[in-house]
Amino acid sequence: MTLAFAEAINSETVDFTGYDYPGTGLFLCDLEATLRRLRGIRLRLTLSRIDFPLGQEAALELATAIDDHSVIAGYDASGRLLILYLGPRPEGPRGDAVAFTTIMSKLREALDREGHVGIEGGRIETLHGWSDALADSKSMLRELDQVPAIPLAAVIAHAA
């Protein structure tokens, strides 16, 4: 993604202050560009925000380890990990559960691979939505703010 494209998106719709993304420096820019590309189709998306006491450096390592063909991962200025799952899933509520389990499995693998422990006290918020119904990344994050956080340790234990 070019800086000019990032600046164009920034000036049009989204303030990216406080977010970072491995490789481009702008996680939200990548998220916004992805949402724009997907607006014309109906695709189920899952966004998780994980707040845990590992810090920003660990969040960068985890985001880099998790990011792949079905996931966009980054972090914000507070060190909260953001994971957007775009991969395959069954239809209906079972599909949302599969997406959430996939995110947790990827996180568990990354935590193990990177040698991180100490997720006690961590919390996760997860939002499921349709690509053609999501206005932009900032709106999606505002919706995520309304989702109750659940303890990360309990969820991670089930993903192992």
Long-range contacts (C-beta under 8 A, 24 or more apart in sequence): 1-26, 1-29, 1-30, 1-33, 5-29, 5-33, 9-33, 9-36, 13-136, 13-138, 14-136, 14-137, 14-138, 15-138, 17-77, 18-76, 18-77, 18-78, 19-74, 19-75, 19-76, 19-77, 19-82, 20-60, 20-74, 20-75, 20-76, 20-77, 21-63, 21-74, 21-75, 22-60, 22-63, 22-64, 22-67, 22-74, 27-63, 27-72, 27-74, 27-75, 27-76, 27-82, 28-74, 28-137, 28-138, 30-72, 30-74, 31-72, 31-74, 31-82, 31-84, 31-137, 31-140, 32-136, 32-137, 34-72, 34-84, 34-86, 35-131, 35-134, 35-136, 35-137, 35-140, 38-131, 38-132, 39-131, 39-132, 39-134, 40-132, 41-131, 41-132, 42-130, 42-131, 42-132, 43-86, 43-130, 43-131, 43-132, 44-89, 44-95, 44-96, 44-99, 44-128, 44-129, 44-130, 44-131, 45-84, 45-85, 45-86, 45-128, 45-129, 45-130, 45-131, 45-134, 46-84, 46-85, 46-96, 46-99, 46-100, 46-103, 46-126, 46-127, 46-128, 47-82, 47-83, 47-84, 47-85, 47-126, 47-127, 47-129, 47-140, 47-141, 47-144, 48-81, 48-82, 48-83, 48-85, 48-100, 48-103, 48-124, 48-125, 48-126, 48-127, 49-80, 49-81, 49-82, 49-83, 49-124, 49-125, 49-126, 49-141, 49-144, 50-80, 50-81, 50-82, 50-83, 50-107, 50-122, 50-123, 50-124, 50-152, 51-78, 51-80, 51-122, 51-123, 51-124, 51-149, 52-81, 52-118, 52-119, 52-121, 52-122, 52-123, 52-152, 53-118, 53-119, 53-120, 53-121, 53-122, 54-79, 54-116, 54-118, 54-119, 55-79, 58-114, 58-116, 61-110, 61-114, 61-116, 62-107, 62-110, 62-111, 62-114, 62-116, 65-109, 65-110, 65-113, 65-114, 66-106, 66-107, 66-110, 68-106, 70-102, 71-103, 71-106, 81-107, 83-107, 96-128, 99-128, 100-126, 101-158, 101-159, 104-155, 104-156, 104-158, 104-159, 105-159, 107-156, 107-159, 108-156, 108-159, 108-160, 111-156, 119-152, 119-153, 119-156, 120-153, 122-151, 122-152, 122-153, 123-149, 123-150, 123-151, 123-152, 124-149, 124-150, 124-152, 124-155, 125-149, 125-150
